């Protein structure tokens, strides 16, 4: 693996095949590219393998099982996969969850025997293959996964249990509540509306590192077909039921064989309001270079939410790629293409408030 620092300028066109993904998740890039180069494999196979790698390795703690519990101790997973040739989509959200330790009895009698499903992106692929739907959510997504032959596995970890217990002992700080009582800055719930308090609409401060490291992956194969996929376990301490941008078409990812693909990572509650992946693809359709298309979306978001943290990465049908980011000093993404022995990590400077 080599690392290169550069601006947001898009590369010159390269011959396919090529794989790239958000962050320096090089094992995911390598495994996806290896799959892409396997006889009979497709770009859909490649992005599924790449995102599955991060699910298994728990990349940065923000992808896969055993981390980022919600307020109630659940770990939930979101994932999506999209075929640029057919525009078919499969996605799951608020999916395959566990309850971590709520009290000693739970830990000793339930947690040890509760098993669910780890492979979120695989279930998203199953939604694409075996249903006419695009998105399945909640416990129904888990039921669908079991029907499709996915196995139940223990999703809790010592890490997720410890994180939740420390957070609870710290009066549930930080959290994502506002305009409620008791005061969410000092107390745990249950919460009710605080109608006597002046209502605030300001967005939370910048997310800390590790809270936004969704894997989003794009692949272009030798036949000119493209696919994208995403996987994440979402924000730590999120309100139960919250769905990130990752499984939403046009927000977390979007792809069209005629143009290219894009993926996003960052503050999903904000980014999904601007469908940045779809925006990037549409601008490339109109002739914009990948980096320019990504930067446009980032600037649009920053105008309304100057504290947001996020990035968009794009790849066009000719193999040119680029990225743009905000709220970080720098943003790395990983690339591998034909003729390279190892993935390369490219790091770009980010816009700041």
C-alpha positions in Angstrom: 0.0 0.0 0.0 1.2 3.5 -0.8 -0.2 6.8 0.3 -0.5 9.9 -1.9 -1.5 13.4 -0.9 -3.2 15.4 -3.5 -5.9 18.1 -4.1 -9.4 17.2 -5.3 -8.3 17.2 -9.0 -9.7 14.2 -10.8 -7.4 11.7 -12.4 -7.0 11.2 -16.1 -9.1 8.4 -17.5 -7.8 4.9 -16.8 -8.6 1.5 -18.2 -11.0 -0.5 -16.2 -11.4 -2.5 -14.0 -11.0 -0.3 -10.9 -12.3 -0.3 -7.3 -12.3 2.6 -4.8 -13.8 3.2 -1.4 -14.1 5.7 1.4 -11.4 5.8 4.0 -8.1 3.9 4.1 -9.8 0.5 4.3 -7.2 -1.2 2.1 -8.1 -4.8 2.9 -11.6 -4.1 1.7 -10.2 -2.5 -1.5 -7.8 -5.4 -2.1 -10.4 -8.1 -1.6 -13.0 -6.3 -3.8 -10.4 -5.9 -6.6 -9.3 -9.5 -6.3 -12.9 -10.6 -6.6 -13.4 -8.3 -9.6 -10.5 -9.9 -11.4 -11.9 -13.4 -10.8 -13.3 -15.1 -13.8 -17.1 -14.8 -14.0 -17.2 -12.2 -11.1 -19.2 -9.0 -11.5 -18.8 -5.5 -10.1 -21.7 -6.3 -7.8 -19.8 -9.3 -6.4 -16.8 -7.0 -5.9 -18.5 -4.3 -3.8 -20.3 -7.0 -1.8 -17.0 -8.7 -0.9 -15.3 -5.4 -0.2 -18.0 -4.1 2.2 -18.3 -7.6 3.8 -14.5 -7.4 4.6 -15.1 -4.2 6.6 -18.1 -5.8 8.4 -15.9 -8.8 9.4 -13.0 -6.6 10.4 -15.1 -4.0 12.1 -13.3 -1.2 10.2 -12.7 1.7 12.6 -15.4 0.4 14.8 -18.0 2.2 12.6 -18.8 -0.8 10.3 -20.1 -4.2 11.4 -21.0 -5.8 14.6 -20.0 -5.2 18.2 -19.8 -1.4 18.3 -21.7 1.9 18.3 -24.7 0.9 20.5 -27.8 3.1 20.4 -29.4 4.7 23.4 -31.1 1.5 24.4 -28.0 -0.6 23.9 -28.9 -2.0 20.5 -26.3 -2.4 17.7 -28.0 -1.8 14.4 -26.6 -2.1 10.9 -27.5 -0.3 7.6 -26.4 -1.4 4.2 -27.1 -0.9 0.5 -26.0 -2.3 -2.9 -27.0 -0.9 -6.3 -26.5 -2.2 -9.9 -25.6 0.5 -12.4 -26.6 -1.7 -15.3 -30.2 -2.3 -14.2 -30.6 0.4 -11.6 -31.8 -2.3 -9.2 -31.3 -1.7 -5.5 -31.3 -3.7 -2.3 -31.0 -2.2 1.1 -31.6 -2.9 4.8 -31.8 -0.5 7.7 -32.1 -0.5 11.5 -31.3 -4.1 11.0 -30.0 -7.2 12.8 -29.8 -5.9 16.3 -28.9 -7.0 19.8 -29.6 -5.6 23.2 -26.5 -5.1 25.3 -26.4 -5.1 29.0 -29.4 -3.4 30.6 -29.0 -5.0 33.9 -27.1 -7.9 35.5 -29.8 -10.5 34.9 -29.9 -9.6 31.2 -26.2 -10.0 30.9 -26.0 -13.4 32.6 -29.2 -14.9 31.2 -29.9 -13.4 27.8 -26.9 -11.8 26.2 -24.9 -15.0 26.1 -27.5 -16.8 24.1 -28.9 -14.1 21.7 -27.7 -14.5 18.2 -28.4 -12.5 15.0 -26.9 -11.9 11.6 -23.6 -10.1 10.8 -23.5 -9.8 7.0 -25.6 -6.7 6.4 -24.4 -6.0 2.8 -25.1 -9.7 1.9 -28.7 -9.3 3.1 -29.0 -6.1 1.1 -27.8 -8.1 -2.0 -30.5 -10.7 -1.1 -33.1 -8.0 -1.1 -32.0 -7.1 -4.6 -31.9 -10.7 -5.8 -34.9 -12.2 -4.1 -37.5 -9.5 -3.7 -39.1 -6.7 -5.8 -38.5 -4.2 -3.0 -35.6 -1.8 -2.5 -35.5 -1.4 1.2 -36.5 -3.6 4.2 -36.1 -2.3 7.7 -36.1 -3.4 11.3 -36.8 -6.9 12.7 -38.5 -7.8 9.4 -35.1 -7.4 7.7 -33.7 -9.9 10.1 -36.6 -12.3 9.5 -36.0 -11.9 5.7 -32.3 -12.7 6.2 -33.0 -15.9 8.0 -35.5 -16.9 5.4 -32.8 -16.4 2.8 -30.4 -18.7 4.6 -28.2 -16.3 6.5 -27.0 -17.7 9.8 -27.5 -16.2 13.3 -24.4 -15.1 15.1 -23.6 -13.4 18.4 -23.3 -9.7 17.6 -22.4 -8.3 21.0 -18.9 -7.7 22.1 -17.0 -6.7 25.2 -16.4 -3.3 23.5 -20.1 -2.6 22.9 -21.1 -3.6 26.4 -18.4 -1.5 27.9 -19.2 1.6 25.8 -22.9 1.4 26.7 -22.2 1.0 30.4 -19.8 3.9 30.5 -22.3 6.1 28.7 -25.1 5.2 31.0 -23.0 5.8 34.1 -22.1 9.3 32.6 -25.8 10.3 32.6 -26.2 9.3 29.0 -23.8 11.9 27.6 -23.5 12.7 24.8 -26.9 12.1 23.1 -28.9 13.4 20.2 -32.0 14.7 22.0 -33.1 18.4 22.1 -36.1 20.4 23.3 -37.1 17.6 25.8 -37.2 17.1 29.5 -35.4 16.0 31.6 -32.5 18.1 30.4 -30.8 15.8 27.9 -27.4 17.5 28.5 -27.4 16.2 32.1 -29.9 13.3 32.3 -31.0 10.1 30.8 -34.6 9.6 29.7 -37.3 8.6 29.2 -37.8 12.0 27.6 -41.0 14.0 26.9 -41.4 17.2 24.9 -40.4 20.4 26.8 -43.1 22.7 25.5 -42.2 25.5 27.9 -38.6 25.8 26.7 -37.6 27.9 23.7 -37.2 25.5 20.8 -33.7 25.2 19.3 -33.0 24.1 15.7 -29.3 24.4 15.6 -27.4 21.3 14.5 -25.0 19.5 16.8 -21.3 20.2 16.8 -18.8 18.4 14.6 -18.8 14.6 15.0 -15.6 13.1 16.6 -13.4 10.8 14.5 -14.7 7.3 14.2 -18.3 8.4 14.3 -18.7 8.8 10.5 -16.5 6.2 8.9 -19.0 4.4 6.8 -17.5 2.3 4.0 -18.9 3.3 0.6 -17.4 1.4 -2.4 -17.6 1.8 -6.2 -16.5 -0.7 -8.8 -16.1 -0.6 -12.6 -15.5 -3.9 -14.3 -13.9 -4.8 -17.7 -17.3 -4.8 -19.4 -18.0 -1.2 -18.4 -20.6 -2.2 -15.7 -20.6 -0.4 -12.4 -21.9 -1.0 -8.9 -21.9 0.7 -5.5 -22.4 -0.6 -1.9 -22.3 0.8 1.6 -22.3 -0.6 5.1 -22.3 1.1 8.6 -23.4 0.6 12.2 -24.4 4.2 12.4 -23.9 6.8 15.1 -23.0 5.8 18.7 -25.8 6.6 21.2 -28.3 7.3 18.4 -32.0 7.6 19.1 -33.5 4.1 18.6 -35.0 3.7 15.1 -32.6 6.3 13.5 -31.7 5.4 10.0 -28.4 6.7 8.5 -27.9 8.0 4.9 -26.0 4.8 3.9 -29.0 2.7 2.9 -30.8 5.5 1.2 -30.6 5.6 -2.6 -29.0 8.9 -3.8 -27.7 9.8 -0.3 -25.3 7.0 0.8 -24.6 5.9 -2.8 -25.8 6.1 -6.4 -24.6 4.6 -9.7 -25.6 4.7 -13.4 -23.6 2.8 -16.0 -24.1 5.6 -18.5 -22.4 8.1 -16.2 -20.6 6.8 -13.1 -21.1 6.3 -9.4 -20.7 8.1 -6.1 -20.6 7.3 -2.4 -20.8 9.4 0.7 -19.6 9.2 4.3 -20.1 11.5 7.3 -22.8 13.1 9.2 -25.7 11.1 7.7 -28.5 13.0 9.3 -27.4 16.1 7.5 -26.0 14.6 4.3 -29.2 12.6 3.5 -31.1 15.9 3.2 -29.0 16.8 0.1 -28.7 13.4 -1.7 -25.0 14.1 -2.4 -24.3 10.9 -4.2 -27.2 11.4 -6.7 -26.1 15.1 -7.0 -22.6 14.0 -8.0 -23.7 11.6 -10.6 -26.1 14.1 -12.1 -23.4 16.7 -12.4 -21.0 14.2 -14.0 -23.9 13.5 -16.5 -23.8 17.1 -17.4 -20.0 17.0 -18.0 -18.5 17.8 -14.6 -15.3 16.1 -13.5 -15.7 13.7 -10.5 -13.9 16.0 -8.1 -16.0 19.0 -9.2 -19.2 17.0 -8.8 -18.3 16.0 -5.3 -17.2 19.5 -4.3 -20.5 21.0 -5.4 -22.4 18.7 -3.1 -20.1 19.4 -0.1 -20.4 23.1 -0.6 -24.2 22.9 -0.7 -24.3 21.1 2.6 -21.8 23.4 4.2 -23.9 26.5 3.4 -26.6 25.2 5.7 -24.6 23.2 8.2 -21.1 24.7 8.6 -20.3 22.2 11.4 -21.0 19.1 9.4 -18.3 16.4 8.8 -18.4 14.4 5.6 -17.0 13.4 2.2 -18.2 12.3 -1.2 -16.1 10.1 -3.6 -17.0 9.6 -7.3 -15.9 7.5 -10.2 -17.0 8.1 -13.8 -17.6 5.5 -16.5 -14.2 6.3 -18.0 -12.3 5.5 -14.8 -11.7 9.0 -13.6 -12.2 9.5 -9.9 -12.2 12.4 -7.4 -13.4 13.4 -4.0 -14.2 16.3 -1.8 -14.6 16.7 2.0 -15.5 19.1 4.8 -14.9 19.3 8.6 -11.7 17.3 8.7 -8.1 18.3 8.1 -7.9 15.6 5.4 -9.8 12.7 4.0 -8.3 9.4 2.7 -9.8 7.1 0.2 -8.4 3.8 -1.2 -8.1 2.9 -4.8 -6.9 -0.2 -6.8 -6.9 -0.7 -10.5 -5.5 -3.1 -13.1 -1.7 -3.3 -13.1 -1.3 -2.3 -9.4 0.2 -4.8 -6.9 -1.4 -3.1 -3.9 -4.1 -0.5 -3.2 -3.1 3.2 -3.0 -4.5 5.6 -0.3 -5.1 9.0 -1.7 -5.5 11.8 0.8 -7.2 15.2 0.0 -7.4 18.4 2.0 -10.9 19.4 3.2 -13.0 22.5 3.2 -13.4 24.0 6.7 -16.0 26.2 8.3 
